[in-house]
Amino acid sequence: MYYGYLWWIVDKDKHIYSAIGNSGNVIYVNPSKNLVIAVTSYFKPTIFDRIDFIQENIEPMFSI
């Protein structure tokens, strides 16, 4: 992932980006789906596992 202005670029072609904080706090933005997901929690695995978790488990619940 690319990084800039305190945001991670998850997918530059789809313009998906995320703010990933300490211990599991995440703001995930997917403009193409008009979707913002905020998670506040303790999440021990690596920082990028949080994005995988959101894309695989949370985002599909809001797909139309």
Biopython code that builds the backbone (N, CA, C, O; Angstrom):
import numpy as np
from Bio.PDB.StructureBuilder import StructureBuilder

atoms = [
    (1, "MET", "N", (0.837, -1.182, 0.000)),
    (1, "MET", "CA", (0.000, 0.000, 0.000)),
    (1, "MET", "C", (0.881, 1.245, 0.000)),
    (1, "MET", "O", (1.980, 1.248, 0.554)),
    (2, "TYR", "N", (0.384, 2.280, -0.622)),
    (2, "TYR", "CA", (1.066, 3.567, -0.618)),
    (2, "TYR", "C", (0.631, 4.366, 0.609)),
    (2, "TYR", "O", (-0.430, 4.113, 1.180)),
    (3, "TYR", "N", (1.459, 5.332, 1.007)),
    (3, "TYR", "CA", (1.161, 6.119, 2.197)),
    (3, "TYR", "C", (1.420, 7.583, 1.908)),
    (3, "TYR", "O", (2.418, 7.941, 1.283)),
    (4, "GLY", "N", (0.503, 8.429, 2.373)),
    (4, "GLY", "CA", (0.712, 9.860, 2.228)),
    (4, "GLY", "C", (-0.337, 10.649, 2.982)),
    (4, "GLY", "O", (-1.498, 10.246, 3.046)),
    (5, "TYR", "N", (0.063, 11.757, 3.545)),
    (5, "TYR", "CA", (-0.843, 12.636, 4.299)),
    (5, "TYR", "C", (-1.563, 11.892, 5.420)),
    (5, "TYR", "O", (-2.732, 12.165, 5.693)),
    (6, "LEU", "N", (-0.875, 10.955, 6.071)),
    (6, "LEU", "CA", (-1.388, 10.154, 7.185)),
    (6, "LEU", "C", (-2.468, 9.158, 6.778)),
    (6, "LEU", "O", (-3.178, 8.641, 7.641)),
    (7, "TRP", "N", (-2.609, 8.878, 5.489)),
    (7, "TRP", "CA", (-3.579, 7.910, 4.973)),
    (7, "TRP", "C", (-2.851, 6.848, 4.166)),
    (7, "TRP", "O", (-1.861, 7.132, 3.491)),
    (8, "TRP", "N", (-3.353, 5.621, 4.245)),
    (8, "TRP", "CA", (-2.851, 4.525, 3.421)),
    (8, "TRP", "C", (-3.724, 4.425, 2.184)),
    (8, "TRP", "O", (-4.951, 4.453, 2.282)),
    (9, "ILE", "N", (-3.096, 4.308, 1.017)),
    (9, "ILE", "CA", (-3.822, 4.105, -0.233)),
    (9, "ILE", "C", (-3.956, 2.593, -0.414)),
    (9, "ILE", "O", (-2.986, 1.909, -0.740)),
    (10, "VAL", "N", (-5.166, 2.085, -0.199)),
    (10, "VAL", "CA", (-5.411, 0.647, -0.273)),
    (10, "VAL", "C", (-5.449, 0.197, -1.730)),
    (10, "VAL", "O", (-4.831, -0.805, -2.090)),
    (11, "ASP", "N", (-6.174, 0.939, -2.567)),
    (11, "ASP", "CA", (-6.282, 0.617, -3.992)),
    (11, "ASP", "C", (-6.352, 1.930, -4.752)),
    (11, "ASP", "O", (-7.392, 2.588, -4.759)),
    (12, "LYS", "N", (-5.250, 2.319, -5.393)),
    (12, "LYS", "CA", (-5.226, 3.630, -6.040)),
    (12, "LYS", "C", (-6.126, 3.693, -7.263)),
    (12, "LYS", "O", (-6.599, 4.777, -7.605)),
    (13, "ASP", "N", (-6.381, 2.581, -7.935)),
    (13, "ASP", "CA", (-7.272, 2.589, -9.093)),
    (13, "ASP", "C", (-8.734, 2.786, -8.684)),
    (13, "ASP", "O", (-9.489, 3.463, -9.382)),
    (14, "LYS", "N", (-9.126, 2.204, -7.572)),
    (14, "LYS", "CA", (-10.508, 2.334, -7.077)),
    (14, "LYS", "C", (-10.652, 3.480, -6.079)),
    (14, "LYS", "O", (-11.748, 3.746, -5.585)),
    (15, "HIS", "N", (-9.527, 4.163, -5.783)),
    (15, "HIS", "CA", (-9.502, 5.297, -4.850)),
    (15, "HIS", "C", (-9.935, 4.901, -3.445)),
    (15, "HIS", "O", (-10.577, 5.689, -2.750)),
    (16, "ILE", "N", (-9.592, 3.692, -3.024)),
    (16, "ILE", "CA", (-9.895, 3.222, -1.670)),
    (16, "ILE", "C", (-8.718, 3.598, -0.772)),
    (16, "ILE", "O", (-7.565, 3.318, -1.097)),
    (17, "TYR", "N", (-9.019, 4.231, 0.353)),
    (17, "TYR", "CA", (-7.964, 4.639, 1.263)),
    (17, "TYR", "C", (-8.395, 4.419, 2.703)),
    (17, "TYR", "O", (-9.570, 4.182, 2.983)),
    (18, "SER", "N", (-7.428, 4.499, 3.618)),
    (18, "SER", "CA", (-7.709, 4.168, 5.003)),
    (18, "SER", "C", (-6.752, 4.878, 5.949)),
    (18, "SER", "O", (-5.566, 5.035, 5.657)),
    (19, "ALA", "N", (-7.286, 5.303, 7.083)),
    (19, "ALA", "CA", (-6.456, 5.772, 8.190)),
    (19, "ALA", "C", (-6.361, 4.598, 9.154)),
    (19, "ALA", "O", (-7.383, 4.077, 9.601)),
    (20, "ILE", "N", (-5.159, 4.184, 9.472)),
    (20, "ILE", "CA", (-4.969, 3.013, 10.323)),
    (20, "ILE", "C", (-4.201, 3.455, 11.560)),
    (20, "ILE", "O", (-3.046, 3.871, 11.482)),
    (21, "GLY", "N", (-4.868, 3.355, 12.699)),
    (21, "GLY", "CA", (-4.269, 3.821, 13.940)),
    (21, "GLY", "C", (-3.692, 2.702, 14.775)),
    (21, "GLY", "O", (-3.618, 1.551, 14.346)),
    (22, "ASN", "N", (-3.299, 3.053, 15.938)),
    (22, "ASN", "CA", (-2.673, 2.132, 16.866)),
    (22, "ASN", "C", (-3.680, 1.125, 17.422)),
    (22, "ASN", "O", (-4.800, 1.496, 17.775)),
    (23, "SER", "N", (-3.293, -0.120, 17.497)),
    (23, "SER", "CA", (-4.046, -1.201, 18.152)),
    (23, "SER", "C", (-5.338, -1.616, 17.472)),
    (23, "SER", "O", (-6.088, -2.394, 18.061)),
    (24, "GLY", "N", (-5.638, -1.155, 16.296)),
    (24, "GLY", "CA", (-6.822, -1.646, 15.609)),
    (24, "GLY", "C", (-7.800, -0.593, 15.150)),
    (24, "GLY", "O", (-8.798, -0.934, 14.515)),
    (25, "ASN", "N", (-7.562, 0.668, 15.442)),
    (25, "ASN", "CA", (-8.462, 1.723, 14.998)),
    (25, "ASN", "C", (-8.284, 1.960, 13.504)),
    (25, "ASN", "O", (-7.167, 2.151, 13.024)),
    (26, "VAL", "N", (-9.395, 1.946, 12.776)),
    (26, "VAL", "CA", (-9.338, 2.065, 11.321)),
    (26, "VAL", "C", (-10.501, 2.921, 10.825)),
    (26, "VAL", "O", (-11.626, 2.802, 11.309)),
    (27, "ILE", "N", (-10.211, 3.788, 9.851)),
    (27, "ILE", "CA", (-11.244, 4.444, 9.057)),
    (27, "ILE", "C", (-10.981, 3.992, 7.630)),
    (27, "ILE", "O", (-9.917, 4.262, 7.072)),
    (28, "TYR", "N", (-11.942, 3.310, 7.048)),
    (28, "TYR", "CA", (-11.804, 2.726, 5.712)),
    (28, "TYR", "C", (-12.787, 3.438, 4.803)),
    (28, "TYR", "O", (-13.974, 3.513, 5.120)),
    (29, "VAL", "N", (-12.319, 3.965, 3.676)),
    (29, "VAL", "CA", (-13.162, 4.742, 2.773)),
    (29, "VAL", "C", (-13.123, 4.136, 1.380)),
    (29, "VAL", "O", (-12.054, 3.975, 0.790)),
    (30, "ASN", "N", (-14.310, 3.798, 0.857)),
    (30, "ASN", "CA", (-14.443, 3.289, -0.504)),
    (30, "ASN", "C", (-15.466, 4.167, -1.223)),
    (30, "ASN", "O", (-16.663, 3.884, -1.168)),
    (31, "PRO", "N", (-15.013, 5.231, -1.897)),
    (31, "PRO", "CA", (-15.928, 6.173, -2.540)),
    (31, "PRO", "C", (-16.790, 5.549, -3.641)),
    (31, "PRO", "O", (-17.921, 5.987, -3.853)),
    (32, "SER", "N", (-16.280, 4.546, -4.336)),
    (32, "SER", "CA", (-17.057, 3.954, -5.429)),
    (32, "SER", "C", (-18.316, 3.258, -4.924)),
    (32, "SER", "O", (-19.296, 3.134, -5.659)),
    (33, "LYS", "N", (-18.294, 2.803, -3.673)),
    (33, "LYS", "CA", (-19.464, 2.173, -3.061)),
    (33, "LYS", "C", (-20.165, 3.115, -2.081)),
    (33, "LYS", "O", (-21.114, 2.724, -1.402)),
    (34, "ASN", "N", (-19.679, 4.375, -2.014)),
    (34, "ASN", "CA", (-20.235, 5.357, -1.091)),
    (34, "ASN", "C", (-20.233, 4.798, 0.334)),
    (34, "ASN", "O", (-21.244, 4.846, 1.034)),
    (35, "LEU", "N", (-19.077, 4.265, 0.749)),
    (35, "LEU", "CA", (-18.978, 3.509, 1.985)),
    (35, "LEU", "C", (-17.819, 4.002, 2.850)),
    (35, "LEU", "O", (-16.695, 4.169, 2.377)),
    (36, "VAL", "N", (-18.119, 4.228, 4.121)),
    (36, "VAL", "CA", (-17.097, 4.523, 5.120)),
    (36, "VAL", "C", (-17.313, 3.563, 6.275)),
    (36, "VAL", "O", (-18.424, 3.448, 6.793)),
    (37, "ILE", "N", (-16.249, 2.871, 6.681)),
    (37, "ILE", "CA", (-16.317, 1.933, 7.798)),
    (37, "ILE", "C", (-15.317, 2.397, 8.849)),
    (37, "ILE", "O", (-14.139, 2.591, 8.549)),
    (38, "ALA", "N", (-15.785, 2.572, 10.077)),
    (38, "ALA", "CA", (-14.904, 2.948, 11.183)),
    (38, "ALA", "C", (-14.904, 1.811, 12.193)),
    (38, "ALA", "O", (-15.958, 1.308, 12.582)),
    (39, "VAL", "N", (-13.719, 1.417, 12.606)),
    (39, "VAL", "CA", (-13.572, 0.341, 13.577)),
    (39, "VAL", "C", (-12.690, 0.852, 14.711)),
    (39, "VAL", "O", (-11.604, 1.382, 14.476)),
    (40, "THR", "N", (-13.163, 0.688, 15.931)),
    (40, "THR", "CA", (-12.328, 0.987, 17.099)),
    (40, "THR", "C", (-12.262, -0.284, 17.927)),
    (40, "THR", "O", (-13.271, -0.757, 18.450)),
    (41, "SER", "N", (-11.074, -0.821, 18.034)),
    (41, "SER", "CA", (-10.924, -2.088, 18.741)),
    (41, "SER", "C", (-9.453, -2.358, 19.011)),
    (41, "SER", "O", (-8.576, -1.575, 18.643)),
    (42, "TYR", "N", (-9.213, -3.469, 19.652)),
    (42, "TYR", "CA", (-7.858, -3.954, 19.828)),
    (42, "TYR", "C", (-7.673, -5.105, 18.852)),
    (42, "TYR", "O", (-8.387, -6.104, 18.936)),
    (43, "PHE", "N", (-6.735, -4.983, 17.937)),
    (43, "PHE", "CA", (-6.517, -5.974, 16.894)),
    (43, "PHE", "C", (-5.024, -6.233, 16.825)),
    (43, "PHE", "O", (-4.275, -5.391, 16.330)),
    (44, "LYS", "N", (-4.587, -7.357, 17.302)),
    (44, "LYS", "CA", (-3.161, -7.636, 17.473)),
    (44, "LYS", "C", (-2.377, -7.950, 16.194)),
    (44, "LYS", "O", (-1.229, -7.521, 16.082)),
    (45, "PRO", "N", (-2.951, -8.685, 15.216)),
    (45, "PRO", "CA", (-2.124, -9.034, 14.041)),
    (45, "PRO", "C", (-1.578, -7.795, 13.318)),
    (45, "PRO", "O", (-1.761, -6.668, 13.777)),
    (46, "THR", "N", (-0.921, -8.014, 12.209)),
    (46, "THR", "CA", (-0.260, -6.913, 11.503)),
    (46, "THR", "C", (-1.252, -5.857, 11.039)),
    (46, "THR", "O", (-2.452, -6.114, 10.939)),
    (47, "ILE", "N", (-0.744, -4.689, 10.762)),
    (47, "ILE", "CA", (-1.565, -3.547, 10.389)),
    (47, "ILE", "C", (-2.415, -3.819, 9.141)),
    (47, "ILE", "O", (-3.549, -3.347, 9.058)),
    (48, "PHE", "N", (-1.889, -4.564, 8.184)),
    (48, "PHE", "CA", (-2.616, -4.797, 6.935)),
    (48, "PHE", "C", (-3.682, -5.869, 7.072)),
    (48, "PHE", "O", (-4.575, -5.946, 6.228)),
    (49, "ASP", "N", (-3.622, -6.706, 8.114)),
    (49, "ASP", "CA", (-4.666, -7.687, 8.360)),
    (49, "ASP", "C", (-6.010, -7.010, 8.635)),
    (49, "ASP", "O", (-7.064, -7.585, 8.365)),
    (50, "ARG", "N", (-5.970, -5.804, 9.165)),
    (50, "ARG", "CA", (-7.205, -5.074, 9.452)),
    (50, "ARG", "C", (-7.960, -4.744, 8.175)),
    (50, "ARG", "O", (-9.185, -4.851, 8.130)),
    (51, "ILE", "N", (-7.241, -4.346, 7.146)),
    (51, "ILE", "CA", (-7.867, -4.032, 5.861)),
    (51, "ILE", "C", (-8.428, -5.301, 5.238)),
    (51, "ILE", "O", (-9.536, -5.284, 4.701)),
    (52, "ASP", "N", (-7.688, -6.397, 5.299)),
    (52, "ASP", "CA", (-8.187, -7.676, 4.794)),
    (52, "ASP", "C", (-9.476, -8.064, 5.505)),
    (52, "ASP", "O", (-10.432, -8.506, 4.867)),
    (53, "PHE", "N", (-9.504, -7.900, 6.818)),
    (53, "PHE", "CA", (-10.693, -8.234, 7.603)),
    (53, "PHE", "C", (-11.889, -7.387, 7.160)),
    (53, "PHE", "O", (-12.990, -7.912, 6.993)),
    (54, "ILE", "N", (-11.681, -6.103, 6.973)),
    (54, "ILE", "CA", (-12.768, -5.218, 6.538)),
    (54, "ILE", "C", (-13.258, -5.616, 5.153)),
    (54, "ILE", "O", (-14.464, -5.719, 4.929)),
    (55, "GLN", "N", (-12.334, -5.840, 4.222)),
    (55, "GLN", "CA", (-12.729, -6.153, 2.849)),
    (55, "GLN", "C", (-13.389, -7.522, 2.725)),
    (55, "GLN", "O", (-14.270, -7.705, 1.885)),
    (56, "GLU", "N", (-12.981, -8.477, 3.538)),
    (56, "GLU", "CA", (-13.521, -9.835, 3.429)),
    (56, "GLU", "C", (-14.781, -10.051, 4.262)),
    (56, "GLU", "O", (-15.631, -10.859, 3.888)),
    (57, "ASN", "N", (-14.917, -9.342, 5.390)),
    (57, "ASN", "CA", (-16.009, -9.642, 6.309)),
    (57, "ASN", "C", (-17.031, -8.533, 6.506)),
    (57, "ASN", "O", (-18.209, -8.823, 6.714)),
    (58, "ILE", "N", (-16.624, -7.291, 6.448)),
    (58, "ILE", "CA", (-17.548, -6.198, 6.722)),
    (58, "ILE", "C", (-18.096, -5.581, 5.435)),
    (58, "ILE", "O", (-19.309, -5.434, 5.287)),
    (59, "GLU", "N", (-17.223, -5.225, 4.516)),
    (59, "GLU", "CA", (-17.646, -4.572, 3.272)),
    (59, "GLU", "C", (-18.695, -5.363, 2.492)),
    (59, "GLU", "O", (-19.634, -4.757, 1.976)),
    (60, "PRO", "N", (-18.579, -6.703, 2.381)),
    (60, "PRO", "CA", (-19.601, -7.444, 1.632)),
    (60, "PRO", "C", (-21.018, -7.335, 2.220)),
    (60, "PRO", "O", (-21.997, -7.531, 1.500)),
    (61, "MET", "N", (-21.133, -7.029, 3.494)),
    (61, "MET", "CA", (-22.460, -6.885, 4.100)),
    (61, "MET", "C", (-23.199, -5.668, 3.561)),
    (61, "MET", "O", (-24.420, -5.571, 3.686)),
    (62, "PHE", "N", (-22.453, -4.731, 2.955)),
    (62, "PHE", "CA", (-23.059, -3.495, 2.453)),
    (62, "PHE", "C", (-23.092, -3.430, 0.932)),
    (62, "PHE", "O", (-23.446, -2.400, 0.359)),
    (63, "SER", "N", (-22.724, -4.528, 0.279)),
    (63, "SER", "CA", (-22.756, -4.562, -1.182)),
    (63, "SER", "C", (-24.193, -4.739, -1.662)),
    (63, "SER", "O", (-24.976, -5.515, -1.113)),
    (64, "ILE", "N", (-24.496, -3.993, -2.697)),
    (64, "ILE", "CA", (-25.858, -4.064, -3.252)),
    (64, "ILE", "C", (-25.843, -4.882, -4.537)),
    (64, "ILE", "O", (-26.886, -5.066, -5.164)),
]
sb = StructureBuilder()
sb.init_structure("model")
sb.init_model(0)
sb.init_chain("A")
sb.init_seg("    ")
for serial, (resi, resn, name, xyz) in enumerate(atoms, 1):
    if name == "N":
        sb.init_residue(resn, " ", resi, " ")
    sb.init_atom(name, np.array(xyz, "f"), 0.0, 1.0, " ", f" {name:<3s}", serial, name[0])
structure = sb.get_structure()
